Amino acid sequence: MSVEPLRKRTMTLSQLQMRTLDVLRKVRFQLGRQAHEEGMSDAEFIDSILEPLETDIHQDRQMLKMLRRSKKDGN
C-alpha cells in the first residue's frame, strides 16, 4: 500500500497580498487599541491572526519547494 502525496493548494500572489493587507489593517487597529478597550489581547491576536498567516506561508513555501524538487527529479 502506498502513501498518497500531500495535496495542498498554495495561495496565489493576489490571495497572499489580500491576506497581508487584511493582517496589516488588523495590526494597525491592534496597536492603536488601549489595554482596557474591547478586543483581543495581544496574545490572542498573535494566536488567531498572525500565526495562521505565518503557518500558511511556511506551508506554501514547503509545498512549492517539494513541487520544484519533484519536477527536477522527474525530468
C-alpha positions as CSV (number, residue, x, y, z in Angstrom):
1,M,0.0,0.0,0.0
2,S,1.5,3.4,-1.0
3,V,1.0,6.7,0.7
4,E,-0.8,9.4,-1.3
5,P,1.3,12.6,-1.7
6,L,0.2,15.7,0.1
7,R,-2.2,17.9,-1.9
8,K,-2.4,21.4,-0.8
9,R,-3.4,24.4,-2.9
10,T,-0.9,27.2,-2.4
11,M,-2.1,30.8,-2.2
12,T,-1.8,32.9,-5.4
13,L,0.2,36.1,-5.2
14,S,-3.1,38.0,-5.2
15,Q,-4.5,36.0,-2.3
16,L,-1.3,36.5,-0.3
17,Q,-1.4,40.2,-1.0
18,M,-5.0,40.5,0.1
19,R,-4.4,38.4,3.3
20,T,-1.3,40.5,4.1
21,L,-3.3,43.8,3.6
22,D,-6.0,42.5,5.9
23,V,-3.5,41.5,8.6
24,L,-1.8,44.9,8.3
25,R,-5.2,46.6,8.8
26,K,-5.8,44.4,11.9
27,V,-2.3,45.1,13.2
28,R,-2.8,48.8,12.9
29,F,-6.1,48.5,14.8
30,Q,-4.5,46.3,17.5
31,L,-1.5,48.7,18.0
32,G,-3.9,51.6,18.5
33,R,-6.1,49.8,21.0
34,Q,-5.7,50.6,24.7
35,A,-5.4,47.6,27.1
36,H,-8.7,48.4,28.8
37,E,-10.7,48.6,25.5
38,E,-12.8,45.9,24.0
39,G,-11.0,43.5,21.7
40,M,-8.4,40.8,21.7
41,S,-5.4,40.7,24.0
42,D,-2.0,40.8,22.2
43,A,-1.5,37.0,22.8
44,E,-5.0,36.3,21.4
45,F,-4.2,38.5,18.4
46,I,-1.0,36.6,17.7
47,D,-2.7,33.2,18.1
48,S,-5.7,34.0,15.9
49,I,-4.4,36.4,13.3
50,L,-0.6,36.3,12.9
51,E,0.3,32.7,13.5
52,P,-2.3,31.3,10.9
53,L,-0.9,33.5,8.2
54,E,2.7,32.6,9.1
55,T,1.8,28.9,9.1
56,D,0.1,29.2,5.7
57,I,3.1,31.0,4.2
58,H,5.5,28.4,5.6
59,Q,3.3,25.5,4.3
60,D,3.0,27.1,0.9
61,R,6.8,27.6,0.7
62,Q,7.4,23.9,1.6
63,M,4.8,22.7,-0.9
64,L,6.3,24.8,-3.7
65,K,9.8,23.5,-2.7
66,M,8.5,19.9,-2.9
67,L,6.9,20.5,-6.3
68,R,10.1,22.1,-7.7
69,R,12.1,19.1,-6.4
70,S,9.7,16.6,-7.9
71,K,9.8,18.3,-11.3
72,K,13.6,18.4,-11.1
73,D,13.7,14.7,-10.2
74,G,11.1,13.8,-12.9
75,N,13.0,15.5,-15.7
